[in-house]
Amino acid sequence: MVCPRCVSVVREKLTGLGLRVTRVELGEAEVADDPPTCRESIGTGGKAASN
C-alpha cells in the first residue's frame, strides 16, 4: 500500500469480512484463512450476497 493509512484501511476491511490478515503490502494482502462466506461478501459491502 502507498501509506500506513491505506494499509490500515485494507487490513480493517479484510478483518471486517472475517479474514485473519497476516500481511498487507503494496498491492497485496495475505490472509490465513478463506471462509466460504468471504467470497460471497466481497464487493457487497461486507454483506453476504443473496441468491
N, C-alpha and C positions, 0 to 999 in steps of 0.2 A: 504494500500500500504506500501511498505517497507521504502520509504524515501519521503521527501517533493517533490523531483523532479518527482518521479513516480506518486504521487497524482496530480501534476500539469499537467503532460502529459495526464493522463487518463481524467481529467476534460477538458482539451483542445480538445482532440479527440471527446468526447461526445458533447461538445458545438459546435464543427465543424459539427456534424451531425444534429444540430438544436435542441438539447435537452437542457432543463433548468436543470442543475445539482444542486441538493440540498445538497448532501453529498457524499464524497468519503472517504472510509476507507479501511483497509486491506481486500482485496478480494471482496469488493462490492462497488457499486455505486448506489446512489438513484437519480432518475430524477423525475421532477414534471409533465412531460407530455410524451406522446408517439405518435408523429405524424406518420401518415401512411407511409410516405416515409422512416422513420428511419429504419424499419425492412428490407426494400429492400436495403438500402445503407450500412448496417453493413457488413463488410467483403469485400467490393468492393472499399475500399479507399475513402469512403465518397461520391461516385457517385452512383446514382440510377442504379440498375441492369436493363438491357434492356430485354424485353421479346420477 
